[in-house]
Amino acid sequence: LASWQQKYSTKFRDLYFLYTALLGSHTFYVLFLPMPVWFGYFETTRDLVYILGYSIYLSGFLKDYWCLPRPQSPPVERVSLSKYTTEEYGAPSSHSANATGVSLYFLVHIYNADFITLPLKCLFASLIVFYYMTLVLGRLYCGMHGLLDIVTGCLCGLFTYATRMILRDYFFTDFKSGPYWWFPILSFSWGLFILFKHVRPIDECPCFGDSVAFIGVASGYECGDWFLQRVLPLLECGKYTDDGSKVFLRPFIAVPMVLIWKSVVSKTLIYNTLIKIIGLNDDRSITMRKRQEQQDLVKKNNECAGHVGEANIDIVARFIIYMGIPITVTVSCPYVFSLIGL
């Protein structure tokens, strides 16, 4: 891998693969996954949330179970904008899992779209393949993954895509959650259950934080959909064919709303609620003490720090914070659009 990297390394490719890696990043999905909802394609975002959320969870679970390192650096040179990503285990590659699931989803949609001409289908398919190869080969070029990581990541993406399509098309074709009062409780409980049953790795791996975020998003999307069906069944965003070019103004209103929830309101609100009502703050103190003990052992015995994990309050708070993002996207934003005529 080091020889291959040196052979093909150029300054342009370094910059290209460095920044295109952001197309598979956490922030990219937070900003761009909501877009189909605001343009009237609610089910598209639902499918992508499930595919991406569970591919992140599955790849993260296997990373922490296998505990396989990334390629050694040196001799491999790592090219990354994210320091915490380099601290994760290597296999499976979550970038490859995400790229596989998303690419398969859009390729199948393009193939089945009767209103798209054959030349356009070929063009769109070529762009998707180019995106896919950029993300997957970029992980090798940047020294972030080896071939085992890439192959297992692609298999994770294939598995989550196939599972979502089978469940959607054969089991839940006409399922409506609105009539069932217990559905949001089940969704919330299931999300926390699989997070607290997540495997414990040998030492600290920050990929668990992404799993918490994406499972929170999946649960929030389900709860938002349930609320719409039960309380506001007529609230939806119209498509371009119905509402015209004004639909392109929606992101300028909606993106700031998402950022205000994520960066301004949510953390203070959720943590204060959990501390005052549920009293989870003692758990954080225990976790911080364990982490300090590990750091003291590292200094004393020159050993690697063992896994301590996240405090329960941080897991629950992050889960709820990210639940709020799809609820903002699917409920709050369309309501504001209806008020201002967008």
C-alpha positions, 0 to 999 in steps of 0.5 A: 500500500505504501509503494502504491501510494508513493507511485501515484501520489501527486499534490493535486491528488492529495488535495482532491482525495483529502477534500472529497473524503468530506462527501462521506463525513458526518457533517455532510450527511447532517446538511444534505440528507434533509434536502429531499424532504424539503423538495417533496421527496420524504421517502427518499430521505427515509430510505437514506437515513435507514441505509446510512444509519445502520451501515454506520452502526454495523460497521462501527460494531464490527470495528469495535469487535474486531479491533483491527488497526489502520495501515501503519503510518509510517510507512503509509502516509495518512492524509486526513482532515479529521484527527479523531477519524485516524484514532478509529479502528480500520475494518470495516471502512464506514466511508465504503459502507456509506458509499456502497449503500447510497450508490446502489440506492440511486443507481436502482432508482435511475434504472427504474425511472421511466421519465429519464432518457437513456443518455441521461441515465448513462450520464447520471450512472457515470457520475454515481460510479465516479462518486463511488470510486472517488470515496472508496479509492480515496480511502486507500490513497489517503492511507486510511484503510487497507483492502480488507477494510474496503471489502468488508465496508462494501459488504456492510453497505450492500447488506444494509441496502438489501435489508432496507429494500426487502423490509420496505418492499415486502414487509412494510409497504403500507405500514402506517405508524400514526394509529399506534400510540406506542410506536415512538416509545418502541422506536426510542427504546430500540435505539437506546437498546442497540446502543447500550448493547454495543460491543466494548472494544479493547481501547477507545474508539471514537466511531461509537459517537457516529453510531449514537448520532445516526441511530438517533437520527433514525429514531427521530425520523420515525417519531417525526413521521408518527407525529405528522400522521397522527397530528398534522397529516396534511403538512408536507412539502410540495415538489417543484412540479407543484410549487415552482421555483420557490422550493429552492428558497427552502434550504435558506430557511431550513438549514439555519433552523437545523443548525440552531437546534444542533449548535445553540438550543439542544445541548443546554436543553437536553443536558439540563433536563437529564440532570435535573429530572433523571439525575444522570450526572453522577454517572459522568463523574464516575466515567471521568474518574475512570478515565483519569485512572487510565491516564495515570496508569499510562504515565506510570507504567507506559501502557496503552489506556484501556477502554472506558467508554462514554458516560450514560448521560452523554450517550442518551443526550447525544441520542436525543440531540440527533433525534431532534434534527429529523424532527426539525427537518420533517415537522418544524421546517415544513410548518414554517414553510406553510406559514411563510408561503414556501 
